[in-house]
Amino acid sequence: MREQVRGWYHHVALGVVLAGGLTMMNAGSVRAAPPDGTTPGAASAGRVPAAIPPAAAPADSEGASDDEVAEPGSMDPFARIRDLEMRLDQTRSLVLGRQPRVTVGGYIDFGFFVPQGNGAGTIRDSANTYKPEYGAQYGSWVFLGDLLAPAVNSRGEAADLGDLTGAPNRFDSIHSRGAPGFVANEVNMTLTSGLGDNALATASVNFVPRTGSNFGLGDFIDVDIAQLEWMPTKSQKTSFFVGKFDSVLGIEYRDRKANNRFGITPSLIARYTTGTALGMKMRTKMGPDDMLVFAAALTNG
């Protein structure tokens, strides 16, 4: 019985070894198969094996767009334009949706000035010493000069208003009396908020630190921009404004703020044309690169 078991075990072991050898031979024959797809073992046995199916052609990528698949001449050009416009609108909507609701900006304008004389742009000509010809027309004394000429910052403030005896009281914001000094001209905060795809709200607030006198603080707050802009056209080149907005006269209003220019001296007419006003305004841009700008406004007098 023990010999039979031992013999059966050797049979099984020999069968496993033979099966493993046949498997290795089969794998080798597959690797060495000729290009026509038949195996040597199958040919020797007289059987015609099934041919290996040809590899399938690579399918077009699922992400390929219709524009890539379609031939250039097969699509209507007008349909192509409409498709591009639709995609552009989708991209614009996506970009606008990702923009923050409120954008906060601003700057700090700080400087140093050295005036001449007493810092004022006027002198009092008593007894018409400098201009005798004015005596018969204006009396025994007149003020000569320009009150706002010696501006020391982009706000247009003079270093000093001088001796204005007999004239209405004016707020002398810097009042240097001819002495040089540092000045924090203004601290600006600008808030911009998009209201949908074609409206924009903007507010600009200036905090102006000044030295007080006669128990007055001197500091004040100036709101120079508080406007709502509506752009009804698709190109957004035409805008309607309501509120307190920039002037429509000249071009100097574009760089009237300290963060838009380095110098502080505008033209003589700028003090009358660059200030902000309350009312309604319309502006449209025309021509290549918006070279022509038409603007009109209805404001308080």
SULZI-V359613 format. One record per residue. N is the residue number from 0. RES is the residue in one small letter. PHI is phi in radians with two decimals (none if undefined). NEAR is the number of other C-alpha atoms within 10 Angstrom. D_CENTER is the distance of its C-alpha to the mean C-alpha in Angstrom with 1 decimal. Layout:
# SULZI-V359613
{{N & RES & PHI & NEAR & D_CENTER} {N & RES & PHI & NEAR & D_CENTER}}
This chain:
# SULZI-V359613
{{0 & m & none & 6 & 96.5} {1 & r & -1.14 & 7 & 94.6} {2 & e & -1.18 & 8 & 95.1} {3 & q & -1.12 & 9 & 93.8} {4 & v & -1.12 & 10 & 90.6} {5 & r & -1.11 & 11 & 90.2} {6 & g & -1.11 & 12 & 90.8} {7 & w & -1.12 & 12 & 88.3} {8 & y & -1.10 & 12 & 85.7} {9 & h & -1.11 & 12 & 86.2} {10 & h & -1.03 & 12 & 85.9} {11 & v & -1.11 & 12 & 82.6} {12 & a & -1.09 & 12 & 81.3} {13 & l & -1.12 & 12 & 82.5} {14 & g & -1.11 & 12 & 80.8} {15 & v & -1.14 & 12 & 77.5} {16 & v & -1.13 & 12 & 77.8} {17 & l & -1.12 & 12 & 78.7} {18 & a & -1.09 & 12 & 75.9} {19 & g & -1.11 & 12 & 73.4} {20 & g & -1.14 & 12 & 74.9} {21 & l & -1.09 & 12 & 74.7} {22 & t & -1.09 & 12 & 71.1} {23 & m & -1.13 & 12 & 70.3} {24 & m & -1.12 & 13 & 72.3} {25 & n & -1.11 & 15 & 70.4} {26 & a & -1.10 & 12 & 67.0} {27 & g & -1.13 & 11 & 68.3} {28 & s & -1.16 & 15 & 69.5} {29 & v & -1.15 & 15 & 66.2} {30 & r & -1.17 & 10 & 64.4} {31 & a & -1.67 & 11 & 67.0} {32 & a & -1.11 & 14 & 66.9} {33 & p & -1.21 & 11 & 67.2} {34 & p & -1.11 & 7 & 64.4} {35 & d & -1.35 & 8 & 66.1} {36 & g & 1.59 & 14 & 65.4} {37 & t & -1.69 & 17 & 69.0} {38 & t & -1.76 & 20 & 70.3} {39 & p & -1.04 & 14 & 73.6} {40 & g & -1.09 & 15 & 75.1} {41 & a & -1.19 & 11 & 74.6} {42 & a & -1.18 & 11 & 76.2} {43 & s & -1.22 & 9 & 79.2} {44 & a & -1.44 & 8 & 79.8} {45 & g & 1.47 & 8 & 80.1} {46 & r & -1.77 & 9 & 77.1} {47 & v & -1.71 & 11 & 74.3} {48 & p & -1.28 & 12 & 71.1} {49 & a & -1.24 & 9 & 68.1} {50 & a & -1.19 & 10 & 65.6} {51 & i & -1.20 & 9 & 62.3} {52 & p & -1.11 & 7 & 59.7} {53 & p & -1.13 & 7 & 57.2} {54 & a & -1.15 & 6 & 53.7} {55 & a & -1.22 & 6 & 51.4} {56 & a & -1.15 & 6 & 48.8} {57 & p & -1.08 & 6 & 45.3} {58 & a & -1.31 & 6 & 43.5} {59 & d & -1.09 & 8 & 40.1} {60 & s & -1.08 & 7 & 37.3} {61 & e & -1.11 & 6 & 36.4} {62 & g & -1.47 & 6 & 32.6} {63 & a & -1.16 & 9 & 33.4} {64 & s & -1.48 & 9 & 31.8} {65 & d & -1.09 & 9 & 33.9} {66 & d & -1.15 & 11 & 32.4} {67 & e & -1.36 & 8 & 33.7} {68 & v & -1.40 & 9 & 37.1} {69 & a & -1.25 & 10 & 37.7} {70 & e & -1.27 & 9 & 39.1} {71 & p & -1.02 & 10 & 37.0} {72 & g & -1.58 & 7 & 39.5} {73 & s & -1.54 & 8 & 40.0} {74 & m & -1.89 & 12 & 36.8} {75 & d & -1.10 & 10 & 36.5} {76 & p & -1.07 & 11 & 33.7} {77 & f & -1.20 & 9 & 32.7} {78 & a & -1.14 & 10 & 32.5} {79 & r & -1.07 & 12 & 30.4} {80 & i & -1.11 & 11 & 27.9} {81 & r & -1.09 & 12 & 27.9} {82 & d & -1.14 & 12 & 27.3} {83 & l & -1.15 & 12 & 24.3} {84 & e & -1.11 & 12 & 22.8} {85 & m & -1.12 & 12 & 23.6} {86 & r & -1.15 & 12 & 21.9} {87 & l & -1.12 & 12 & 18.7} {88 & d & -1.10 & 12 & 18.8} {89 & q & -1.12 & 12 & 19.4} {90 & t & -1.15 & 12 & 16.5} {91 & r & -1.12 & 13 & 14.1} {92 & s & -1.11 & 13 & 15.8} {93 & l & -1.16 & 11 & 15.5} {94 & v & -1.16 & 10 & 11.7} {95 & l & -1.13 & 14 & 11.5} {96 & g & -1.18 & 12 & 14.2} {97 & r & -1.53 & 9 & 12.7} {98 & q & -1.25 & 11 & 9.7} {99 & p & -1.18 & 11 & 11.0} {100 & r & -1.14 & 12 & 13.0} {101 & v & -2.25 & 13 & 12.3} {102 & t & -1.89 & 12 & 9.6} {103 & v & -1.91 & 12 & 11.7} {104 & g & -2.39 & 11 & 11.2} {105 & g & 2.69 & 14 & 13.9} {106 & y & -2.84 & 14 & 16.2} {107 & i & -2.14 & 15 & 20.0} {108 & d & -1.82 & 17 & 21.9} {109 & f & -2.30 & 13 & 25.3} {110 & g & -2.75 & 12 & 27.8} {111 & f & -2.35 & 12 & 31.5} {112 & f & -2.29 & 14 & 33.5} {113 & v & -2.29 & 14 & 37.0} {114 & p & -1.46 & 19 & 38.6} {115 & q & -1.92 & 13 & 41.8} {116 & g & 1.09 & 10 & 44.8} {117 & n & -1.64 & 18 & 44.2} {118 & g & 1.45 & 24 & 40.5} {119 & a & -1.68 & 25 & 41.1} {120 & g & -1.70 & 21 & 40.6} {121 & t & -2.28 & 21 & 43.9} {122 & i & -2.29 & 18 & 47.5} {123 & r & -1.67 & 17 & 50.4} {124 & d & -1.60 & 17 & 53.1} {125 & s & -1.33 & 15 & 56.2} {126 & a & 1.02 & 14 & 59.3} {127 & n & 0.92 & 18 & 57.3} {128 & t & -1.22 & 14 & 57.7} {129 & y & -1.47 & 14 & 54.8} {130 & k & -2.27 & 13 & 54.9} {131 & p & -1.09 & 14 & 58.4} {132 & e & -1.17 & 10 & 57.7} {133 & y & -1.50 & 16 & 55.6} {134 & g & -1.08 & 16 & 58.6} {135 & a & -1.25 & 9 & 60.2} {136 & q & -1.62 & 8 & 57.1} {137 & y & -2.02 & 10 & 55.2} {138 & g & 1.90 & 11 & 57.9} {139 & s & -1.39 & 14 & 58.8} {140 & w & -2.65 & 17 & 55.3} {141 & v & -2.50 & 19 & 51.7} {142 & f & -1.68 & 17 & 48.2} {143 & l & -1.94 & 13 & 47.1} {144 & g & 2.00 & 12 & 43.6} {145 & d & -2.15 & 12 & 40.1} {146 & l & -1.05 & 18 & 39.2} {147 & l & -1.82 & 18 & 35.4} {148 & a & -1.15 & 18 & 35.8} {149 & p & -1.43 & 20 & 35.5} {150 & a & -1.21 & 21 & 31.9} {151 & v & -2.00 & 24 & 30.8} {152 & n & -2.65 & 23 & 27.1} {153 & s & -1.24 & 21 & 24.2} {154 & r & -1.32 & 16 & 25.4} {155 & g & 1.50 & 17 & 28.6} {156 & e & -1.41 & 19 & 31.0} {157 & a & -1.43 & 23 & 34.3} {158 & a & -1.06 & 30 & 36.0} {159 & d & -2.85 & 25 & 38.9} {160 & l & -1.55 & 26 & 40.2} {161 & g & 1.33 & 20 & 43.8} {162 & d & -1.53 & 14 & 47.0} {163 & l & -1.91 & 14 & 46.6} {164 & t & -1.04 & 9 & 50.0} {165 & g & 1.60 & 6 & 50.9} {166 & a & -1.69 & 8 & 47.4} {167 & p & -1.02 & 6 & 45.4} {168 & n & -1.12 & 8 & 43.8} {169 & r & -2.20 & 8 & 40.2} {170 & f & -1.37 & 8 & 37.7} {171 & d & -1.58 & 17 & 37.7} {172 & s & -1.20 & 20 & 34.6} {173 & i & -1.74 & 21 & 35.1} {174 & h & 0.87 & 19 & 38.8} {175 & s & -1.39 & 20 & 39.3} {176 & r & 1.00 & 17 & 42.9} {177 & g & 1.58 & 16 & 42.3} {178 & a & -1.56 & 15 & 41.5} {179 & p & -1.26 & 14 & 38.5} {180 & g & -3.14 & 13 & 36.2} {181 & f & -1.52 & 10 & 32.9} {182 & v & -2.60 & 17 & 30.6} {183 & a & -1.55 & 15 & 27.5} {184 & n & -1.08 & 23 & 26.1} {185 & e & -2.93 & 23 & 23.5} {186 & v & -2.06 & 16 & 21.3} {187 & n & -1.80 & 21 & 18.2} {188 & m & -2.30 & 16 & 16.3} {189 & t & -2.05 & 17 & 13.5} {190 & l & -2.00 & 16 & 13.1} {191 & t & -2.25 & 18 & 10.8} {192 & s & -2.37 & 17 & 12.1} {193 & g & -1.44 & 18 & 12.0} {194 & l & -1.98 & 14 & 15.6} {195 & g & 1.46 & 11 & 16.3} {196 & d & -1.52 & 15 & 15.0} {197 & n & -2.38 & 14 & 15.5} {198 & a & -2.45 & 17 & 15.3} {199 & l & -2.54 & 16 & 13.1} {200 & a & -1.96 & 18 & 14.6} {201 & t & -2.37 & 19 & 13.8} {202 & a & -2.38 & 19 & 16.2} {203 & s & -2.22 & 20 & 16.6} {204 & v & -2.10 & 18 & 19.7} {205 & n & -1.91 & 20 & 21.5} {206 & f & -1.71 & 17 & 24.2} {207 & v & -1.97 & 17 & 26.8} {208 & p & -1.43 & 18 & 29.5} {209 & r & -2.40 & 18 & 32.7} {210 & t & -1.42 & 12 & 36.3} {211 & g & -1.44 & 13 & 38.5} {212 & s & -2.66 & 10 & 42.0} {213 & n & 0.92 & 6 & 45.0} {214 & f & 1.12 & 6 & 43.9} {215 & g & -1.76 & 8 & 40.5} {216 & l & -1.20 & 11 & 37.3} {217 & g & 1.57 & 16 & 35.4} {218 & d & -1.20 & 12 & 31.9} {219 & f & -2.64 & 12 & 30.0} {220 & i & -2.07 & 13 & 26.7} {221 & d & -2.15 & 12 & 24.8} {222 & v & -1.70 & 15 & 22.5} {223 & d & -1.65 & 17 & 21.1} {224 & i & -2.36 & 20 & 18.5} {225 & a & -2.65 & 21 & 19.3} {226 & q & -2.30 & 22 & 18.3} {227 & l & -2.09 & 22 & 17.9} {228 & e & -1.92 & 21 & 16.3} {229 & w & -2.08 & 19 & 17.8} {230 & m & -2.05 & 18 & 17.0} {231 & p & -1.35 & 14 & 20.2} {232 & t & -1.48 & 10 & 20.2} {233 & k & -1.20 & 9 & 19.1} {234 & s & -1.33 & 8 & 17.3} {235 & q & 1.03 & 14 & 15.5} {236 & k & -1.66 & 14 & 16.6} {237 & t & -1.96 & 19 & 18.9} {238 & s & -2.27 & 19 & 17.9} {239 & f & -2.05 & 19 & 20.4} {240 & f & -2.03 & 22 & 19.9} {241 & v & -2.49 & 19 & 22.3} {242 & g & 2.15 & 20 & 22.6} {243 & k & -1.94 & 22 & 22.1} {244 & f & -2.35 & 25 & 19.8} {245 & d & -1.21 & 21 & 19.5} {246 & s & -1.21 & 22 & 22.5} {247 & v & -1.86 & 20 & 23.2} {248 & l & -1.76 & 15 & 25.6} {249 & g & 1.21 & 11 & 25.0} {250 & i & -2.20 & 12 & 21.9} {251 & e & -1.24 & 18 & 22.1} {252 & y & -1.14 & 17 & 20.2} {253 & r & -1.19 & 12 & 16.9} {254 & d & -2.16 & 14 & 17.7} {255 & r & -1.33 & 21 & 19.9} {256 & k & -1.48 & 17 & 18.1} {257 & a & -1.12 & 19 & 19.1} {258 & n & -1.40 & 13 & 15.7} {259 & n & -1.86 & 10 & 15.4} {260 & r & -2.67 & 11 & 18.9} {261 & f & -1.66 & 10 & 21.7} {262 & g & -1.35 & 11 & 24.7} {263 & i & -2.18 & 14 & 26.0} {264 & t & -1.80 & 16 & 28.4} {265 & p & -1.49 & 15 & 27.3} {266 & s & -1.29 & 9 & 29.8} {267 & l & -1.15 & 10 & 32.7} {268 & i & -1.49 & 10 & 31.5} {269 & a & -1.11 & 17 & 28.0} {270 & r & -1.11 & 14 & 29.3} {271 & y & -1.78 & 10 & 30.3} {272 & t & -2.09 & 17 & 27.3} {273 & t & -1.76 & 20 & 24.1} {274 & g & -1.26 & 17 & 24.8} {275 & t & -1.51 & 18 & 23.1} {276 & a & -2.33 & 21 & 25.4} {277 & l & -1.71 & 20 & 26.2} {278 & g & 2.74 & 16 & 26.6} {279 & m & -2.26 & 18 & 25.1} {280 & k & -2.51 & 22 & 23.2} {281 & m & -2.22 & 17 & 22.5} {282 & r & -2.47 & 16 & 20.4} {283 & t & -2.40 & 16 & 20.4} {284 & k & -1.94 & 17 & 19.2} {285 & m & -2.38 & 12 & 21.9} {286 & g & 1.43 & 8 & 23.0} {287 & p & -1.14 & 7 & 21.5} {288 & d & 1.00 & 7 & 18.2} {289 & d & 0.96 & 10 & 18.3} {290 & m & -1.20 & 8 & 21.0} {291 & l & -1.94 & 10 & 22.8} {292 & v & -2.15 & 12 & 21.3} {293 & f & -1.93 & 11 & 23.7} {294 & a & -2.48 & 15 & 23.4} {295 & a & -2.52 & 14 & 26.1} {296 & a & -2.53 & 19 & 26.4} {297 & l & -2.14 & 12 & 29.1} {298 & t & -2.28 & 16 & 29.1} {299 & n & -1.14 & 8 & 31.6} {300 & g & -1.34 & 6 & 34.0}}
